[in-house]
């Protein structure tokens, strides 16, 4: 997460009663770390689960709990608090509060503030599974969506009551991601992005194999940025230890052949293909069924290697290819090898970097290779760089009528 991702945004964070209030402490930390100003407003029920003192310490601002609060000069907190807000986020949003919102009720500070708002409203439901499935709740949620309210979640899983099912509030990190996505310009709205990330692993026997040092961070950052830009994102990931970005469909693979097959199954539906994965060029023609053991004679094993399919080149050669973007990790002479690879694979855009200077790190420095020449981008954290690259891809797309 880039530290200034929400710089300049002012959020009213409304808390209603529920055990999920404990998650809002972390959410507040994430929002303020990202540069947002967070004004907390709590219902009386919310104060039974976490104190206003805690939320004031985390947000750095006074917390409002009463519509009769005299700290506002005109005694109209329900008006003044909403007028400077870029959005109101209700988290957790209880069953009762969703009903209030759906029917326009205004009987406390938070509900009155929502009715009097002139900014977007986002709600993050949190309740027992039966309360979520109740027909009245579902009618209320449907009405809120029809009214333009953004409903984030809920998740499914263990609940405080001991039951398991839908209604669990999104975790703090997922809620943050959904809020950040809401504010991102939708420059890829309606587009479908197919993206590969991470290394591949080519087995030699059941415990050994050939791989590389790619962490997958750049590819996952691009998947996140594409989703935030409004795209439907399908991420084909090699073996990495990274969480799936919010709103992204993820398919896990191990080998280059598996990655190739996954891409070929889905590429016909893609408008954009981004090949970020560091795919192994070769594999052993036959992996040993059992672990290869040392012999008394210490005879070294021998392997015959065969070439793996070239995923990027295969996509670019399709009769009706998506807009194909490749990555090249080099160890030197990037300016020469990058353009040579772009021309050889016949892609409109190739993004080159020096692998030893980026593998496993949180920042990167790249050069864009296109038919019109090369453009060097300044070194930046990978989340920031990913947003820049998605903007570059968006502006280079052909006319929308040419995109499937």
KASULUR-V525018 format. One record per helix or strand. SS is the DSSP state (h for helix, s for strand). FROM is the first residue (numbers start at 0). TO is the last residue. If there is no record, write none. Layout:
BEGIN
ss=SS from=FROM to=TO
ss=SS from=FROM to=TO
END
This chain:
BEGIN
ss=s from=9 to=14
ss=h from=20 to=32
ss=s from=36 to=41
ss=h from=45 to=47
ss=h from=51 to=58
ss=s from=63 to=63
ss=h from=76 to=82
ss=s from=86 to=92
ss=h from=94 to=102
ss=h from=108 to=114
ss=s from=119 to=124
ss=h from=128 to=132
ss=h from=134 to=145
ss=s from=149 to=150
ss=s from=154 to=157
ss=s from=163 to=167
ss=h from=171 to=182
ss=s from=191 to=196
ss=s from=198 to=198
ss=s from=201 to=202
ss=s from=208 to=209
ss=h from=216 to=227
ss=s from=231 to=236
ss=s from=248 to=251
ss=h from=255 to=268
ss=s from=271 to=274
ss=s from=277 to=277
ss=s from=281 to=283
ss=s from=304 to=306
ss=h from=310 to=315
ss=s from=322 to=329
ss=h from=333 to=344
ss=s from=348 to=353
ss=h from=354 to=356
ss=s from=362 to=363
ss=s from=366 to=369
ss=s from=372 to=375
ss=s from=379 to=380
ss=h from=381 to=395
ss=h from=399 to=401
END
